[in-house]
């Protein structure tokens, strides 16, 4: 059994992520440059968590980071950890930017860091999927950049980096209302016609090549979707109007970010702030309190700093 007094000072940061990007349902994710940061400081008192930013009001019961951190330490033999964790996040919660995945990855990374153990990103992906039920946010949070996730017939997931054109920027906007992932999952049909599913395969190919080459026509094709977007868009007040506004403002294409309620648009880098603004304005027509920002890809993924 390891002693809690052997835990070391460490800091981690983990990016948010948008997933699906239209036709890439449950298999494509992209890390964006908004961060969750956590720092562990050794003390002799029982473990205490201090939260700030978008997670300031998160309760212990809903904090994936703390739960995952404690579990990872227990697996290493530290069952009664001491110390202080300061967590702050720039990632909107329940808005389709992988806030839960970022918290899970941060808990796993921080546990490895304080134990001075190698951080196994493949094992972390397996663990994150077992907690969250899907890997398409955890994978870019771990690896950074544009990431694909595929499964062999045996069922295990493999994550891999994909090319992304430097010229592309992204605009995000979300209404004041949340769309919890379980609700968004329940909105989906249990099965779809074979022709509809096969039609989506070509759009995934267009999506990947469009993201690699910044081809506007292919991005428009790739951001179109029939598997999940038509069923989830009605859950987002003024969502359809905001997507249309993004394209009218110069975006190449726009869709739901993850399972919502946020929306994501792909565009030229210099037009991203304007696109984000017009999406937020369209969403705010229904209810005040929309949030928006321009974003670029985060290429590093989870970062660990031993202090």
WOQUI-V823144 format. One line per field, one symbol per residue. ss: DSSP state (a for helix, b for strand, c for the rest). psi: psi as a letter, one per 20 degrees, with the letter a starting at -180 (. if undefined). burial: + if it has 24 or more other ideal C-beta (glycine too) atoms within 12 Angstrom, else -. A space follows every 10 residues. Layout:
ss: ???
psi: ???
burial: ???
//
This chain:
ss: cccaaacccb bbbbbbbbbb cccbbbbbbb bbbbbbbbbb bbbbbbcbbb bbbcccccca aacaaaaaaa aaaaaccccc cbbbbbbbbc ccccccccaa aaaaaaaaaa aaaacccccc aaaaaaaaaa aacccccaaa aaaccbbbbb bcccccbbbb bbcccccbbb bbbbcccccc aaaaaacccc cccaaaaaaa aaaaaaaaaa aaaccaaaaa aaacccccaa aaaaacccaa aaaaaaaacc ccbbbbcccc ccbbbbbbaa aaaaaaaaaa aaaacccccc bbbbbcbccc ccbbbbc
psi: pqqhiipqpr qqqpqrqqrf ldilpjipqp prlpqpqppp pprjrqpppp qrbijhjprh hjohgggggg ghghhjjoim qrappppqqj oppkjkkkhg gggggggggh ggghilqqoo hghhgggghh ghiqjihhgh hghrappqpq prhiiqqpqq qqqpphiprq pqqqrhqqnq ghghghiqqh rqqghgghhh ghhggggghg hhikogghhg ghiqqihhgh hhhiiopjgh hhghhgghji qhrqapocjr iqqpqprqgi igggggghgh gghihgpqjq qqqqqrpoih bpppop.
burial: ---+--++-+ ++++++++++ ++++++++++ ++++++++++ +-----+-++ +-+++--+-- --++++++++ -++--+-+-- ++++++++++ ++++++++++ ++++++++++ +++++-+-+- +-+++++++- ++-+++++++ +++++++++- ------+-++ ++-++-++++ +++++++++- +--+--++-- ---------+ --++-+++++ ++---+-+++ +++++++++- +++-++++++ +++-+++-++ ++++++++++ +++++++++- ++++++++++ ++++-----+ ++++++++-- ++++---
//
